[in-house]
Structure formats: C-alpha cells, structure tokens
Amino acid sequence: MQKIFSKTLSLNSATILLSLYFSIVFNFPFLQKTYSDLIQLDRFDFAYFISLPLFLSTVFMLLFSLLPQRYIYKTVITSLVFLSAIFCYAITSYGIIFDYGMVENMVETSTSEAFTYLNSSAIFYITLLIITPVVILNKINPQLTDLKVSINHRLKLIVAALVIFIIIFFSLYSSYASVNRNNRDLAKYIVPIPTLISGYKYIKRNYFYTPTVFQTLDTTPKIKTSNNTDKNIIVMVVGETARANNFSLNGYPKQTNEYTEKLNIHSFKKMYSCGTATAVSVPCMFSLLNKEQFNKQSASSQQNLLDLVKLAGVDVLWVDNNEGCKGVCKRVNTINIDKNKSNPLCDGDYCFDEVLLSQLDKKLTNLSHQTTLIVLHLMGSHGPTYYRRYPQKFSTFLPDCQQSDIQNCTSEQLVNTYDNTIHYSDYVIAEVINKLTKFTKNNTQTINAEMIYVSDHGESLGENGLYLHGFPYAIAPVEQTHIPMLFWSNTIETNVKNDCVEQSTQTAFNHDNIYHSMLGLLNVDSTTYKTTLDIFNSCDFNANTINIAKIKLEKHEEL
C-alpha cells in the first residue's frame, strides 16, 4: 500500500487522470442536466449518452497538453481546480450559471457580500472536491526529463486525444449537432471553460477598450413652466431582489404588505425587469437604451435619467444602503450609508433599510429647488443571508432560515425568511409615504409628492432546484424577472385620477418604461421622452389630461 501512494506520475498520466476528473466530477451537473434533457427526447441516443464524458475528457486533455512545462502546468491547473470546485458547488447548490452576466455580477460584488456565501457546507463541499486533483498534482514526477522525450510524450498524448475527439465528433456529429441546436444553453453548465471565456470578454470590454466620447442625449432639457409655485418631490425607492409573487398586494396569501395596503397605493401587477442581476438591471432602468439595446459600456457613455433631469434643473440625491449604484449616480449628489456598528441599525457589514429614513428627513427639511428627486437604494431582500435583512421584531413568518446555505433549509423556512424581508421593506416604504404625507400637510406651501417603488430583479427560492438570481435572461424563470412596482401620490384626490392609475396596473410594463415615466412625473421636457412609454401619461396630472382621462373612463363604463 505504501508503494502505491509513494509512486509518482508522469505529466501525461496526470493529464489523463485530471481530464477524467474535470469531465466527470466537476462537470457532473453538466452531465446530469444533459442526460436529464436527453431522456425526455422521443428517440434516446445511447451512443451519445456513453460518449459524452469521453468526448469532454479529450477536450480537457488537449487544453491541458498545451501548458508548456511542469511549474506553469501545476500553477494553472491548481487555479482551475479551485475555481472549478467553487463553480461546481454553486451550480449544484443554487443552480447558478456562470455566463457573462454572472461574471459581471461577481466582479462587482463587494467582499462583505461575497462572504455571505461562505458557510460550513460550502467549505466542506469545496474541500472534498479539490482533494483528489491536489493529490494527483503532488504526485507528478519532480525529476526533469529530457526535452526531446518530454515533447515526444506530449505529442503522443495530443495525437491520441485528437484521434478520439475526431472519431467521436464525426461518427456522432448528427447527435451532437442536434442536442446543441435544441439545447443551446447546456454548454453554459460546462466547468470551467465558458466562465473563463466570459471572464476574458469582461476584462477585454472593461479594461482594454477604446474609451468612447460621452454622449449628451439632450443638451436643453427643461422643467415645464407652470403658473403655480408648488414644489414637487418624488422619492424613487429602488428595491433589491423583490419578486412580485410574494406581495399580498398582488394576491399573495400571506400579509406581506400589511403597512402599504392601508395607504392609497397602486401595485402594478405585470412589471418585468431588464435583467436578472443588479449589475445589469439598475443601469438599465435608468438608461434610455431598452432591454434589447442595453449594454453597460454604451449606457455608461451617455446621459442617464439622473444626468438629464439634473441638467433640466431638478435637485437629485441618491442615498445608497446597498452595494453602490453601478455607475448610475456618479454625476449626482450621493450619500453612501456608513455601516459602522456605532449605528444601532448597522452591524459593520450591513444596515437595515430604516437607516435611509433619517437621510430622507434631512433632505425634506432642506429643499433648495422647485423639483426634487430623492432615490433610496434598498438592501431589500438580498440573499442568501435573508435573515440579516430585517430586525428581530419583524420575524413575522416562522419558522425562518437563520443560515446562508439556504438550500439546506426547508422550503417553508426559506420562504418565510424571504417573506419577512418583503414585509420589512413594506414597512420602510410605508414610512417613506408617511413622512411625505406629514411633511406636505405641515408645510404652508403646496407640495406635490409622489413615491414610486420598483425592484431591480426577482429571486428564485428553490423552484425547479434554482436559488438566488442571475440566470441568463433568455432562460431565466419568471420568479427572477417578474418584479413589483408600487406608486403613491398625494395629488390623486379625484376618483377619475385614482381609477385611471388603477386601470394601468393591469397593463404589462418593464424597466424600459421607467426612464420615460420618471420624466413625465418630474414634468421634464426632453427630446428623449416618448409618450408611448410613459406609464402615467394617460393619467397626467394636468387639468386637460384629467378631462381626457375622465372621458375615456366614462366611455369605458358605458361599454
């Protein structure tokens, strides 16, 4: 036994063993997913079933054989082993796919957020996965062999792998082509090749690109003149990871909207996000670019909603209790909440969203412009540590899940914990409205106030084995794209206006509508504004449009 463990391995032998390990162990989720899709076909291809692990192994053999010498080989493979173990754990536990969007999200994730995924289950799983390949790497013969012999052995392995690759590819070409054509997203489950390619693309696009000239979309936006001197305040609350289905305002059986349902609030039941991760959705909702056109490089090189309304004369303030505004607020006044433990609402890593209310109070007592836009960026329902998003007194739904390895909680515990985050966010939103109501009533000057809440994306809570968010949009489950949007206004005093807004809540909208709707609410005149994309256009708050809305409503009632 001692002899066996003391044996060394040639570089070729290690390459073969590591290739098999990568293809069978690290890519077990890929094989499982592929086979699951395969057995559902009318015609089961047994040859494809058998050949796939071998075909994948030859791909790894060819790639590993390109590494020049032992020290570089061991360094590169060791890095790939650790990355692959992490990816394999994430795919197996949460159903996460590491495409370009997820790589982008990972890079822009803070250290404190990244550590929320670290738990005993993750450490055990990842350690278990890396033991065998680390042992194989340590068994590689440390003695240098003759260069000619080394190259000769390497060429033999490359030729052998290439022959097997060609035989499988051409003999089963129709099967491989058919599976790939009908299941284009399967390749994204392969560890770690697609992720490395996505990482390369991210680095190239963000660090090695020719800077584009910043584009001014409208040089002369302006606030529409009016005969009155009323002040206008809009508070935009940007939610985090809230899904529409868990709002009782949308028909959810649990009373998650206990606080806002007592207010004259409108819930838009068919609202959808631009992306499935904050890194995409937040910049997208503030951009003129629609979902199909959107990419971060283009969006960051032109005016966004905040830039435009600031230029028009709106006083803009962004208050952030999340992990930043993803570049959206870099040209406007910004307050990033200090997470210091000296604040009773903070623990050093995170703060409860109530911390935003004091900043709202400060701004309301120091209004300097005719029109003010205050954006409050919530921590909301950010996972996997949902239990850290609400104070203990808001543990309404029990039993909850007091751990970050959420896949090991029961479905009831997980959903209860998530619902507690929605319930707490509802309290914060209601407090925003109560503060606006109190402020406008106690002020001698007439003040028009609105509050609009919209989430950046949704969340999976174990449906079909998926957790969290960030799935490729084309195949993302509806739980990650169907989001809540709430609207309140102190100017909705007539039944006509109230009914008009309520009718709009049954229409399908998405983040593309936010840019134009906010311009409408802020009463900003811009060449970029599109009436057809303004959610509130038919219920515009000037007298002429109210009359039009009333006529439309009366005609509807007659029908």
Buried (B, 14 or more C-beta within 10 A) or exposed (E): EEEEEEEEBBBBBBBBBBBBBBBBBBBBBBBEBBEEEBEEEEEEBEEBBEBBBBBBBBBBBBBBBEBEEBEEBBEBBBEBBBBBBBBBBBBBBBBBBBBBBBBBBBEBBEEEBEEBBEBEBBEEBBEEBBEBBBEBBEBBBEEEBEEEEBEEBBEEBBEBBBEBBEBBBEEBEEBBEBBEEEBEEBEBBBBBBBBBEBBEEBEEBEEEEEEEEEEEBBEEBEBEEEEEEEBBBBBBBBBBBBBBBBBBBBEBEBBBBBBBBEBEBBBBBBBBBBBBBBBBBBBBBBBBBBBEEBEBEEBBEBBBBBBBBBBBBBBBBBBBBBBBBBBBBBBBEBBBBEBEEEBEBBEEBBBBBBBBBEBBEEBBEEBEBBBBBBBBBBBBBBBBBBBBBBEEEBBBBEEBBEBBBBBBBEEEBBBBBBBBBBBBBBBBBBBBBEBBBEBBEEEEEEBBBBBBBBBBBBBBBBBEEBBBBBBBBEEBBEBBBBBBBBBBBBBBEEEBBBBBBBBBBEEEBBBBBBBBBBBBBBBBBBEBBBEEBBBBBBBBBEEEBBEBBBEBBEEEEEE
